[in-house]
């Protein structure tokens, strides 16, 4: 049996923009600033922080799954990721910062493990593009899982703006981790499905008999 009254948590899951836009913008800016501080530290400090990235199929490099999204192969690499990280992370906070943290954790771990499993063994993988692809995929499919027209419209706009990113899902571009992009996108779809399922289960009045 189910009631006809809309559940507050379900309604929250269907938002298009963050309920607290200033707080969401601060989180997005703070994370981006962290990326710049890490890159600055990599330039100033002795040694090579990028070696802390993902070394595929090496047990000693498995901890790179935790650090790789914070590291970049130079300023141009970081500049290329800045706008997608800022915009997509902000929009991904539409259901709240707590939900965003869960979605990001899923993308972070799954994309990193995917690179570790099938990435190139002759180099180190770094960069936040796996997160960006994950957030984009999450935003593209959440409206379908939530059956939310507004989110689907946003997804179509994002697809139009960042359709060029989809080429990064395919192999063939030298120096580009298509594995991180692909697993990031798959993780974004997984995160959308899991969080939508969680919202429906938590919604009051959704009782079966």
Secondary structure as UniProt FT lines:
FT   HELIX           8..13
FT   HELIX           21..44
FT   HELIX           49..52
FT   TURN            56..57
FT   HELIX           59..61
FT   TURN            62..63
FT   HELIX           64..67
FT   HELIX           68..70
FT   HELIX           75..91
FT   TURN            92..95
FT   HELIX           97..118
FT   TURN            121..122
FT   HELIX           129..146
FT   HELIX           149..161
FT   HELIX           163..169
FT   TURN            174..175
FT   HELIX           178..202
FT   TURN            204..205
//
